[in-house]
Amino acid sequence: MSRPTHRRPEYRKINKDLFVLTYGALVAQLCKDYEKDEDVNKYLDKMGYGIGTRLVEDFLARSCVGRCHSYSEITDIIAQVAFKMYLGITPSVTCNNSSRNEFSLILDKNPLVEFVEELPAGRSSLCYCNLLCGIIRGALEMVHLAADVTFLQDRLKGDSVTEIGITFLKKPEEKKYRRKK
Amino acid sequence: MADEALFLLLHNEMVSGVYKSAEQGEVENGRCITKLENMGFRVGQGLIERFTKDTARFKDELDIMKFICKDFWTTVFKKQIDNLRTNHQGIYVLQDNKFRLLTQMSAGKQYLEHASKYLAFTCGLIRGGLSNLGIKSIVTAEVSSMPACKFQGQKG
């Protein structure tokens, strides 16, 4: 079976549009179903978690990344490989604290909000892209890394950039293994 | 392409999310299907606008349906519709023998009754696309054997 070796650039764009538009329709529907912004945010995060737990397998199969030895390596891979692969952007990574377990992904271009002009009236604390936080959290949990992922800054809320904060949490099992040895 | 995985997973999560927050029963089932179909409608409208921005005007209804079967389906689902039938009086049947959103499910009878949940969004997608091309329609879908399915579009 032959496959076209290169697609017309419009096809790729429209493929991405499909995801972006579907996400927009989903958020719109959720805003209709839930009155409180926190509920919508929580729901998006939960959905993202479900997606992340499955997406990580697809990611590992496609990318063949090797084993990571530090949190900063993991965050770099999320930013430079995963985001590039699925959303076509490369956020920049900064480390927020000296114990090297808090990182920020700074997105200056966010394809998910391509068709969003502004948050609807009365929805000022809606985290439109909260799905991303859930996805990262779910994916990390599937590789046995607990993390807190939240939006620190959001362009839709008036900040200058969109910033996702990842805080790696200490695994409680670590201590157990050490004691056994 | 990697993008496909994202959309597939999002779609599956949407379906399970809509049904999780609903109770059992025929009425609820219908409401969930409507919700999903309406979401698909919005997406279909937007998508067809972006898609046909630079294409030539369509000659007639059949031309539009062929566009949906070939270009639209290829872009969204990476393959063309396998069979298009019409009675030339406003009813079109699009048959896809290996529908992308159903291939990940078991090909036997196990999930046949649940398959319609996964077709609702696409019905809306087609209806939205047609609506923005000037055709008001009702789109339904049926699955006789996984992963093949038929979408029936009726004008009016």
Interface residues (C-beta under 8 A of the other chain):
Chain A: E10 Y11 R12 K13 I14 N15 K16 D17 L18 F19 L21 T22 Y23 G24 A25 L26 A28 Q29 D33 Y43 M47 G50 I51 R54 L55 D58 R62 M85 Y86 F115 L131
Chain B: M1 A2 D3 E4 A5 L6 F7 L9 L10 H11 E13 M14 S16 G17 S21 K35 N38 M39 G40 R42 V43 G46 L47 R50 F51 D54 T74 T75 V76 F121
